[in-house]
Amino acid sequence: MAALFDPWDPAFLADPYPAYAELRARGRVHWFEPTNQWLVPHHADVSALLRDRRLGRTYQHRFTHEEFGRSAPPPEQEPFHTLNDHGMLDLEPPDHTRIRRLVSKAFTPRTVERLKPYVRGLADELAAALAEAGGGDLLKDVAEPLPVAVIAEMLGIPESDRAPLRPWSADICGMYELNPSEETAAKAVRASVEFSDYLRELIAARRKEPGEDLISGLIAAHDEGDRLTEQEMISTAVLLLNAGHEATVNATVNGWYALFRNPSQLELLRADHSLIPSAIEELMRYDTPLQLFERWVLDEIEIAGTTIPRGAEIALLFGSANHDPTVFENPSALDLTRADNPHISFSAGIHYCIGAPLARIELAASMGALLERAPTLRLAAEPERKPNFVIRGLEGLAVEVG
């Protein structure tokens, strides 16, 4: 199994999809010793398990570490786990239900809709600058600055304070990879402390002088006497920033790289910009920005005759599910006109991405702006892939215009 599924092998990272096809052919569930996880590669199983309440993002609402047969995280990692464990992505009901309900009061469709002119204006500005320069790094010049600025604007983080946001996020997200190193953990802890300290000060300032931003909305949000604690507000803000741009950055560069490698599809898109919405869905399916999502088994389950006991961990392979031929016709082909596209890149069930509407607005804005401002955009050099598996992206994407 290790030879087939090797998330540390550069060749696998370059193109994991053939290995996924082999995994699917070999069965519905596979034990993977290096990470002590059960791998689930089929779309139907991944989709069902994302909604299965016998699984959870955490187990601590029901069990102690000892009861669950797990060790507590090392004490030196406490700042990261405090930050991570109070965000709704890593909570289960009733806490998840309460926090998501309160966050939804601030993170409304109207809030997202109000950002549209800002998103489109910034996307146009970034694309125009890239075109005027004759090219550059699509990642650093367009893909990164747009979603970071948008979520910072939404949260109410002043422009002068935004420089550390992306490095903090990158360091924290390093902990979501498989078997992170001690150095990765130390960076995540440092970033967690610095980001939390910054947000604590910002929350104190917004308590005194509320604004129209999301932080002020989170402070004000309450329901039947429930309010977010300060730690929940901090964890929510970090989650919204990290999840709110990491996937969008990678979806942008993965998507454009896929378009450059499929010139007939790129020409189709250039000829018909009305394909942008279906193109975004297809590009997120074709090269999935989040390849794997983990769940703890809270109550014993069975998959295809294999009993998976309480205390086990399941790795749901999003990238594999999005290439399952029983759901997607000719899945290895990029087809921007694909009409039936039930990809699971935004997850499913109670943890479905709350920021999906905003991500779609950002991806559409940047794609539309680049098609308009840089219609001759082309690849200038083969990119280097990041040495990550879970969060799939590129180190950069050198492009030329003209």
The 8 nearest C-alpha neighbors of each residue, nearest first, counted from 0:
[[1, 3, 2, 4, 31, 29, 30, 5],
 [2, 0, 4, 3, 5, 31, 33, 32],
 [3, 1, 0, 4, 5, 8, 18, 11],
 [2, 4, 0, 1, 18, 5, 22, 21],
 [5, 3, 1, 2, 0, 6, 18, 11],
 [4, 6, 7, 8, 1, 2, 3, 11],
 [7, 5, 8, 388, 4, 12, 11, 387],
 [8, 6, 5, 9, 12, 388, 386, 11],
 [7, 9, 11, 10, 5, 6, 12, 13],
 [10, 8, 12, 11, 13, 7, 386, 6],
 [11, 9, 13, 8, 12, 14, 15, 7],
 [10, 12, 15, 8, 14, 13, 9, 5],
 [13, 11, 9, 14, 10, 15, 8, 388],
 [12, 14, 10, 11, 9, 15, 384, 8],
 [13, 15, 11, 12, 16, 10, 17, 18],
 [16, 14, 11, 18, 12, 17, 19, 13],
 [15, 17, 19, 18, 14, 20, 319, 318],
 [18, 16, 20, 19, 15, 21, 14, 22],
 [19, 17, 21, 16, 20, 15, 3, 22],
 [18, 20, 22, 16, 319, 21, 17, 23],
 [21, 19, 17, 23, 18, 22, 24, 16],
 [20, 22, 24, 18, 19, 23, 25, 17],
 [23, 21, 19, 25, 24, 20, 18, 26],
 [24, 22, 20, 21, 25, 26, 40, 19],
 [23, 25, 21, 22, 26, 20, 27, 19],
 [26, 24, 22, 23, 21, 27, 29, 28],
 [27, 25, 23, 24, 28, 22, 29, 303],
 [26, 28, 39, 23, 41, 40, 303, 29],
 [27, 29, 39, 38, 26, 37, 302, 30],
 [30, 28, 38, 37, 31, 39, 27, 26],
 [29, 31, 37, 36, 38, 32, 28, 35],
 [32, 30, 36, 35, 33, 37, 34, 29],
 [31, 33, 35, 34, 30, 36, 1, 0],
 [34, 32, 35, 31, 1, 36, 178, 177],
 [33, 35, 36, 32, 31, 178, 177, 37],
 [36, 34, 32, 31, 33, 37, 30, 312],
 [35, 37, 312, 31, 313, 34, 30, 314],
 [36, 38, 30, 313, 29, 314, 31, 28],
 [39, 37, 314, 29, 28, 313, 36, 30],
 [38, 40, 28, 315, 316, 27, 314, 41],
 [39, 41, 316, 319, 23, 320, 38, 27],
 [42, 40, 320, 44, 43, 45, 39, 23],
 [41, 43, 320, 45, 44, 46, 323, 321],
 [44, 42, 46, 45, 41, 47, 320, 326],
 [45, 43, 47, 46, 41, 42, 48, 39],
 [46, 44, 42, 48, 47, 43, 315, 41],
 [45, 47, 43, 49, 44, 48, 42, 347],
 [48, 46, 44, 50, 49, 45, 43, 51],
 [47, 49, 51, 50, 45, 46, 44, 54],
 [48, 50, 46, 47, 51, 347, 348, 45],
 [49, 51, 348, 48, 47, 52, 347, 46],
 [52, 50, 48, 53, 49, 54, 47, 348],
 [51, 53, 54, 50, 55, 48, 49, 297],
 [54, 52, 298, 297, 51, 296, 55, 299],
 [55, 53, 296, 52, 297, 295, 51, 294],
 [56, 54, 295, 57, 294, 58, 91, 297],
 [55, 57, 294, 89, 295, 90, 91, 293],
 [58, 56, 55, 59, 89, 90, 295, 91],
 [57, 59, 60, 61, 62, 55, 297, 295],
 [58, 60, 62, 61, 57, 63, 64, 67],
 [61, 59, 58, 62, 57, 91, 90, 92],
 [62, 60, 59, 58, 63, 297, 57, 67],
 [63, 61, 59, 66, 58, 67, 60, 64],
 [62, 64, 66, 65, 59, 67, 61, 58],
 [63, 65, 69, 67, 66, 70, 71, 68],
 [64, 66, 68, 63, 67, 69, 70, 62],
 [67, 65, 63, 68, 64, 62, 69, 310],
 [66, 68, 64, 65, 310, 69, 62, 63],
 [67, 69, 65, 66, 64, 310, 70, 63],
 [70, 68, 64, 67, 65, 71, 310, 66],
 [71, 69, 64, 72, 65, 68, 73, 67],
 [70, 72, 64, 73, 69, 65, 74, 63],
 [71, 73, 74, 70, 76, 77, 80, 75],
 [72, 74, 75, 76, 71, 77, 70, 80],
 [75, 73, 77, 76, 72, 71, 78, 80],
 [74, 76, 73, 77, 78, 188, 185, 72],
 [77, 75, 74, 73, 79, 78, 188, 80],
 [76, 78, 80, 74, 79, 75, 81, 73],
 [79, 77, 81, 80, 76, 188, 191, 192],
 [80, 78, 188, 82, 191, 77, 81, 76],
 [79, 81, 83, 77, 82, 84, 78, 76],
 [82, 80, 78, 84, 79, 83, 77, 85],
 [81, 83, 79, 234, 80, 84, 85, 78],
 [84, 82, 80, 81, 85, 86, 79, 234],
 [83, 85, 81, 80, 86, 89, 82, 90],
 [86, 84, 231, 83, 234, 82, 81, 87],
 [87, 85, 234, 235, 88, 84, 83, 89],
 [86, 88, 90, 95, 89, 98, 85, 99],
 [87, 89, 86, 90, 350, 56, 95, 238],
 [90, 88, 56, 87, 84, 86, 57, 83],
 [91, 89, 87, 95, 88, 57, 56, 94],
 [90, 92, 95, 94, 93, 55, 57, 56],
 [93, 91, 95, 94, 96, 90, 97, 60],
 [92, 94, 96, 95, 91, 97, 90, 60],
 [95, 93, 92, 97, 96, 91, 98, 90],
 [94, 96, 92, 91, 90, 87, 98, 97],
 [97, 95, 93, 92, 99, 94, 98, 100],
 [96, 98, 94, 100, 95, 99, 101, 93],
 [97, 99, 101, 95, 100, 96, 102, 94],
 [98, 100, 102, 96, 101, 97, 103, 95],
 [101, 99, 103, 97, 98, 102, 96, 104],
 [100, 102, 98, 104, 103, 99, 220, 97],
 [103, 101, 99, 104, 105, 100, 106, 98],
 [102, 104, 106, 100, 105, 101, 107, 99],
 [105, 103, 101, 102, 106, 107, 220, 100],
 [106, 104, 216, 103, 102, 107, 217, 213],
 [107, 105, 103, 104, 102, 110, 108, 213],
 [106, 108, 110, 109, 105, 103, 104, 111],
 [109, 107, 111, 110, 112, 106, 356, 113],
 [108, 110, 112, 107, 111, 113, 106, 114],
 [111, 109, 107, 113, 108, 112, 106, 114],
 [110, 112, 108, 114, 109, 113, 357, 107],
 [111, 113, 109, 114, 115, 110, 108, 357],
 [114, 112, 110, 111, 115, 109, 116, 117],
 [113, 115, 111, 117, 112, 116, 118, 110],
 [114, 116, 118, 112, 117, 113, 119, 111],
 [117, 115, 119, 118, 114, 120, 113, 112],
 [116, 118, 120, 114, 115, 119, 121, 149],
 [119, 117, 115, 121, 116, 120, 122, 114],
 [120, 118, 122, 116, 364, 121, 117, 123],
 [119, 121, 117, 123, 122, 118, 116, 124],
 [120, 122, 124, 118, 123, 119, 117, 125],
 [123, 121, 365, 119, 125, 124, 120, 364],
 [122, 124, 368, 126, 120, 121, 125, 127],
 [123, 125, 121, 127, 122, 126, 120, 128],
 [126, 124, 128, 122, 127, 123, 141, 121],
 [127, 125, 129, 123, 369, 128, 124, 368],
 [126, 128, 130, 124, 129, 125, 372, 123],
 [129, 127, 131, 125, 130, 126, 132, 124],
 [130, 128, 126, 132, 134, 127, 131, 125],
 [131, 129, 127, 133, 132, 373, 128, 134],
 [130, 132, 128, 133, 129, 127, 134, 400],
 [133, 131, 129, 130, 134, 128, 135, 400],
 [134, 132, 400, 130, 131, 399, 129, 401],
 [135, 133, 399, 400, 129, 398, 132, 130],
 [134, 136, 398, 397, 137, 129, 399, 140],
 [135, 137, 397, 396, 138, 139, 140, 395],
 [136, 138, 140, 396, 141, 139, 142, 135],
 [137, 139, 142, 395, 136, 140, 143, 396],
 [140, 138, 143, 136, 137, 141, 142, 144],
 [139, 141, 137, 138, 136, 142, 144, 125],
 [142, 140, 137, 125, 143, 144, 138, 139],
 [141, 143, 138, 248, 251, 144, 145, 137],
 [144, 142, 248, 139, 145, 141, 138, 146],
 [145, 143, 147, 141, 148, 146, 142, 140],
 [144, 146, 148, 147, 143, 142, 141, 149],
 [147, 145, 149, 244, 148, 144, 150, 143],
 [148, 146, 144, 149, 150, 145, 244, 151],
 [149, 147, 151, 145, 146, 150, 152, 144],
 [148, 150, 146, 152, 151, 147, 153, 145],
 [149, 151, 153, 152, 147, 148, 240, 154],
 [152, 150, 156, 148, 154, 153, 149, 155],
 [153, 151, 155, 149, 150, 154, 148, 156],
 [152, 154, 150, 151, 155, 212, 213, 149],
 [155, 153, 213, 151, 214, 212, 152, 156],
 [154, 156, 212, 152, 153, 151, 157, 214],
 [155, 157, 151, 154, 152, 158, 160, 161],
 [158, 156, 159, 160, 155, 161, 152, 151],
 [159, 157, 160, 161, 156, 151, 152, 148],
 [158, 160, 157, 161, 162, 156, 163, 151],
 [161, 159, 158, 157, 162, 156, 163, 164],
 [160, 162, 158, 164, 163, 159, 157, 156],
 [161, 163, 164, 160, 165, 159, 166, 158],
 [164, 162, 166, 161, 165, 167, 160, 168],
 [165, 163, 167, 161, 166, 162, 168, 147],
 [164, 166, 168, 167, 163, 169, 162, 147],
 [167, 165, 169, 168, 163, 164, 170, 162],
 [168, 166, 190, 164, 170, 165, 169, 163],
 [167, 169, 165, 171, 166, 241, 170, 172],
 [168, 170, 166, 172, 167, 171, 165, 173],
 [171, 169, 187, 167, 173, 168, 172, 186],
 [172, 170, 187, 168, 173, 169, 174, 167],
 [173, 171, 169, 174, 175, 170, 168, 241],
 [172, 174, 170, 171, 175, 176, 183, 169],
 [175, 173, 172, 176, 179, 171, 184, 183],
 [176, 174, 173, 172, 177, 389, 179, 390],
 [175, 177, 174, 389, 173, 179, 178, 388],
 [176, 178, 179, 175, 34, 389, 388, 174],
 [177, 179, 176, 180, 34, 174, 33, 175],
 [180, 178, 177, 174, 176, 183, 184, 181],
 [179, 181, 183, 182, 184, 178, 174, 185],
 [182, 180, 184, 183, 185, 179, 186, 178],
 [181, 183, 185, 180, 184, 186, 179, 187],
 [184, 182, 180, 186, 181, 185, 179, 173],
 [183, 185, 181, 187, 182, 186, 188, 180],
 [186, 184, 182, 188, 187, 183, 181, 189],
 [187, 185, 189, 183, 184, 188, 170, 190],
 [188, 186, 171, 170, 184, 190, 185, 189],
 [189, 187, 79, 191, 185, 186, 190, 78],
 [188, 190, 186, 192, 191, 187, 185, 193],
 [189, 191, 167, 193, 187, 192, 188, 194],
 [192, 190, 188, 194, 79, 189, 193, 195],
 [191, 193, 195, 189, 190, 194, 196, 78],
 [194, 192, 190, 196, 195, 191, 197, 189],
 [193, 195, 197, 191, 196, 192, 190, 198],
 [196, 194, 198, 192, 197, 193, 191, 199],
 [197, 195, 199, 193, 194, 198, 192, 200],
 [196, 198, 194, 200, 195, 199, 193, 201],
 [199, 197, 201, 195, 200, 196, 202, 233],
 [198, 200, 196, 202, 201, 197, 195, 203],
 [199, 201, 203, 198, 197, 202, 204, 196],
 [200, 202, 198, 204, 203, 199, 205, 197],
 [203, 201, 205, 199, 204, 200, 198, 206],
 [204, 202, 200, 206, 201, 205, 199, 207],
 [203, 205, 201, 207, 202, 206, 208, 200],
 [206, 204, 209, 208, 202, 207, 203, 215],
 [205, 207, 203, 204, 208, 209, 202, 218],
 [208, 206, 205, 204, 209, 203, 202, 210],
 [207, 209, 205, 206, 204, 210, 215, 203],
 [210, 208, 205, 215, 206, 207, 211, 204],
 [209, 211, 212, 215, 208, 205, 155, 216],
 [210, 212, 215, 213, 209, 216, 155, 214],
 [213, 211, 155, 154, 210, 215, 214, 153],
 [212, 214, 154, 216, 215, 153, 217, 105],
 [215, 213, 217, 216, 154, 212, 218, 155],
 [216, 214, 218, 209, 213, 217, 212, 210],
 [215, 217, 213, 105, 219, 214, 218, 220],
 [216, 218, 214, 220, 219, 215, 105, 213],
 [217, 219, 215, 216, 220, 214, 206, 227],
 [218, 220, 216, 217, 215, 221, 226, 105],
 [221, 219, 217, 101, 218, 216, 104, 226],
 [222, 220, 226, 225, 101, 224, 219, 223],
 [221, 223, 225, 224, 226, 220, 101, 100],
 [224, 222, 225, 221, 226, 220, 97, 101],
 [223, 225, 222, 221, 226, 220, 227, 101],
 [226, 224, 222, 221, 223, 227, 97, 101],
 [227, 225, 221, 228, 220, 224, 222, 101],
 [226, 228, 231, 232, 229, 98, 225, 218],
 [227, 229, 231, 230, 232, 226, 233, 218],
 [228, 230, 232, 231, 233, 227, 199, 202],
 [229, 231, 233, 232, 228, 234, 85, 82],
 [232, 230, 228, 234, 229, 85, 233, 227],
 [231, 233, 229, 235, 230, 234, 227, 236],
 [234, 232, 230, 236, 235, 231, 198, 229],
 [235, 233, 86, 231, 237, 82, 232, 236],
 [236, 234, 238, 232, 86, 233, 237, 231],
 [235, 237, 239, 233, 238, 234, 232, 240],
 [238, 236, 240, 234, 239, 235, 241, 233],
 [237, 239, 235, 241, 240, 236, 242, 234],
 [240, 238, 243, 236, 242, 237, 241, 235],
 [239, 241, 243, 237, 238, 242, 150, 244],
 [242, 240, 238, 243, 168, 239, 245, 244],
 [241, 243, 239, 244, 245, 238, 240, 246],
 [244, 242, 240, 239, 241, 245, 354, 150],
 [243, 245, 247, 146, 246, 242, 241, 147],
 [246, 244, 248, 247, 242, 241, 243, 249],
 [245, 247, 249, 248, 244, 288, 250, 242],
 [248, 246, 244, 250, 249, 245, 251, 358],
 [249, 247, 142, 251, 245, 143, 246, 250],
 [248, 250, 392, 246, 251, 252, 247, 288],
 [249, 251, 247, 253, 288, 248, 254, 252],
 [252, 250, 254, 248, 249, 253, 142, 247],
 [251, 253, 255, 254, 249, 250, 256, 138],
 [254, 252, 256, 250, 251, 255, 249, 257],
 [253, 255, 257, 251, 282, 252, 256, 250],
 [256, 254, 258, 252, 257, 253, 259, 251],
 [255, 257, 259, 253, 258, 254, 252, 260],
 [256, 258, 254, 260, 255, 259, 253, 261],
 [257, 259, 255, 261, 265, 260, 256, 262],
 [258, 260, 256, 261, 257, 262, 255, 378],
 [261, 259, 257, 258, 262, 256, 255, 265],
 [260, 262, 258, 259, 264, 263, 257, 265],
 [263, 261, 265, 264, 259, 260, 266, 258],
 [264, 262, 266, 265, 261, 267, 258, 268],
 [265, 263, 267, 262, 266, 261, 268, 258],
 [266, 264, 262, 268, 258, 267, 263, 269],
 [267, 265, 269, 263, 268, 264, 262, 270],
 [266, 268, 264, 270, 265, 269, 263, 271],
 [267, 269, 271, 265, 270, 266, 272, 274],
 [270, 268, 266, 267, 271, 265, 272, 370],
 [269, 271, 267, 268, 266, 272, 265, 273],
 [270, 272, 268, 273, 269, 274, 267, 275],
 [271, 273, 274, 275, 268, 269, 270, 367],
 [272, 274, 271, 275, 276, 268, 277, 270],
 [273, 275, 272, 277, 276, 278, 271, 268],
 [274, 276, 278, 273, 272, 277, 279, 363],
 [277, 275, 279, 278, 274, 280, 363, 273],
 [276, 278, 280, 279, 274, 275, 335, 281],
 [279, 277, 335, 275, 281, 276, 280, 274],
 [278, 280, 282, 276, 277, 281, 275, 283],
 [281, 279, 277, 283, 278, 282, 284, 276],
 [282, 280, 284, 278, 283, 279, 335, 285],
 [281, 283, 285, 279, 254, 284, 280, 278],
 [284, 282, 287, 280, 281, 285, 286, 250],
 [285, 283, 281, 282, 287, 321, 342, 286],
 [284, 286, 282, 283, 281, 287, 333, 321],
 [287, 285, 284, 283, 282, 253, 288, 318],
 [286, 288, 283, 284, 318, 289, 290, 285],
 [289, 287, 391, 250, 249, 246, 390, 290],
 [290, 288, 390, 287, 389, 291, 391, 344],
 [291, 289, 318, 389, 317, 287, 316, 288],
 [290, 292, 316, 317, 389, 315, 289, 314],
 [291, 293, 315, 314, 316, 294, 290, 317],
 [294, 292, 314, 313, 315, 291, 312, 295],
 [293, 295, 56, 313, 55, 312, 54, 296],
 [294, 296, 312, 55, 54, 297, 311, 56],
 [295, 297, 54, 309, 311, 310, 298, 312],
 [296, 298, 309, 54, 53, 295, 310, 55],
 [299, 297, 309, 53, 296, 300, 54, 308],
 [298, 300, 308, 309, 307, 296, 297, 301],
 [301, 299, 307, 306, 298, 308, 302, 53],
 [300, 302, 306, 305, 307, 304, 303, 299],
 [301, 303, 305, 304, 306, 300, 28, 27],
 [304, 302, 305, 27, 301, 28, 26, 306],
 [303, 305, 302, 301, 306, 307, 28, 27],
 [306, 304, 302, 301, 303, 307, 28, 300],
 [307, 305, 301, 300, 308, 304, 302, 299],
 [306, 308, 300, 299, 301, 305, 311, 309],
 [309, 307, 299, 311, 310, 306, 300, 296],
 [308, 310, 299, 296, 298, 297, 311, 307],
 [311, 309, 67, 296, 308, 68, 297, 295],
 [312, 310, 296, 309, 308, 295, 313, 307],
 [311, 313, 295, 36, 294, 296, 37, 310],
 [312, 314, 37, 294, 36, 293, 38, 315],
 [315, 313, 293, 38, 37, 292, 316, 39],
 [316, 314, 39, 292, 291, 45, 293, 317],
 [315, 317, 291, 40, 319, 318, 39, 290],
 [316, 318, 290, 320, 291, 319, 315, 321],
 [319, 317, 290, 321, 287, 316, 320, 322],
 [318, 320, 322, 19, 40, 321, 316, 317],
 [319, 321, 42, 317, 41, 323, 322, 318],
 [320, 322, 318, 319, 284, 342, 323, 317],
 [323, 321, 330, 319, 320, 324, 327, 318],
 [322, 324, 320, 325, 326, 321, 327, 42],
 [325, 323, 327, 326, 328, 330, 322, 329],
 [324, 326, 323, 327, 328, 42, 322, 41],
 [327, 325, 324, 323, 328, 42, 322, 341],
 [328, 326, 324, 330, 323, 325, 329, 322],
 [327, 329, 330, 324, 326, 325, 323, 332],
 [328, 330, 331, 332, 327, 324, 322, 333],
 [331, 329, 322, 327, 332, 328, 324, 323],
 [330, 332, 329, 333, 322, 285, 16, 328],
 [333, 331, 330, 329, 334, 285, 328, 261],
 [332, 334, 335, 285, 331, 281, 261, 264],
 [335, 333, 336, 337, 332, 281, 264, 278],
 [334, 336, 278, 337, 281, 277, 333, 264],
 [335, 337, 334, 338, 277, 274, 278, 281],
 [338, 336, 334, 335, 339, 340, 281, 277],
 [337, 339, 336, 340, 277, 335, 281, 334],
 [338, 340, 337, 341, 327, 326, 342, 336],
 [339, 341, 342, 338, 337, 281, 280, 327],
 [342, 340, 339, 343, 326, 321, 327, 284],
 [343, 341, 321, 340, 284, 344, 280, 320],
 [342, 344, 346, 345, 341, 317, 347, 321],
 [343, 345, 346, 342, 287, 283, 284, 317],
 [344, 346, 352, 343, 351, 355, 347, 342],
 [347, 345, 351, 343, 344, 352, 350, 348],
 [348, 346, 351, 49, 350, 349, 50, 345],
 [347, 349, 50, 350, 351, 49, 346, 51],
 [348, 350, 351, 347, 50, 49, 96, 95],
 [351, 349, 348, 347, 352, 88, 346, 353],
 [352, 350, 347, 346, 348, 349, 345, 353],
 [353, 351, 345, 354, 355, 350, 346, 347],
 [352, 354, 355, 351, 356, 350, 103, 106],
 [353, 355, 352, 357, 356, 358, 243, 239],
 [354, 356, 358, 352, 357, 353, 359, 345],
 [357, 355, 359, 358, 354, 360, 111, 353],
 [358, 356, 360, 354, 359, 355, 111, 361],
 [359, 357, 355, 361, 360, 356, 362, 247],
 [358, 360, 362, 356, 357, 361, 363, 355],
 [359, 361, 357, 363, 358, 362, 364, 356],
 [362, 360, 364, 358, 359, 363, 365, 357],
 [361, 363, 359, 365, 364, 360, 366, 358],
 [362, 364, 366, 360, 361, 365, 367, 359],
 [365, 363, 361, 367, 119, 362, 366, 122],
 [364, 366, 122, 368, 362, 367, 363, 369],
 [365, 367, 363, 369, 368, 364, 362, 370],
 [368, 366, 370, 364, 365, 369, 363, 371],
 [367, 369, 123, 365, 371, 370, 366, 372],
 [370, 368, 373, 372, 366, 126, 371, 367],
 [369, 371, 374, 367, 368, 373, 372, 366],
 [372, 370, 368, 369, 373, 374, 367, 126],
 [371, 373, 369, 127, 368, 370, 126, 374],
 [372, 374, 369, 376, 130, 375, 370, 371],
 [373, 375, 370, 376, 371, 372, 369, 269],
 [376, 374, 373, 400, 401, 377, 399, 370],
 [377, 375, 400, 373, 374, 399, 398, 378],
 [378, 376, 399, 398, 375, 379, 400, 259],
 [377, 379, 398, 380, 397, 399, 259, 376],
 [380, 378, 398, 397, 399, 377, 381, 396],
 [381, 379, 397, 378, 382, 398, 396, 399],
 [380, 382, 383, 379, 378, 397, 396, 256],
 [383, 381, 396, 380, 395, 384, 393, 394],
 [384, 382, 394, 393, 385, 381, 395, 396],
 [383, 385, 393, 394, 392, 386, 382, 13],
 [384, 386, 393, 394, 387, 392, 383, 391],
 [385, 387, 384, 388, 9, 12, 7, 391],
 [388, 386, 385, 389, 390, 391, 176, 12],
 [387, 389, 391, 390, 6, 12, 176, 386],
 [388, 390, 290, 291, 176, 289, 391, 387],
 [391, 389, 289, 388, 288, 387, 290, 392],
 [392, 390, 288, 388, 389, 289, 387, 249],
 [391, 393, 249, 385, 384, 253, 390, 288],
 [392, 394, 384, 385, 395, 383, 382, 252],
 [395, 393, 385, 383, 384, 392, 382, 396],
 [394, 396, 393, 138, 136, 382, 397, 383],
 [395, 397, 136, 137, 382, 138, 398, 252],
 [398, 396, 136, 379, 135, 380, 378, 137],
 [397, 399, 378, 379, 134, 377, 135, 136],
 [400, 398, 134, 377, 379, 376, 133, 378],
 [399, 401, 376, 133, 134, 375, 130, 373],
 [400, 375, 133, 399, 376, 373, 130, 134]]
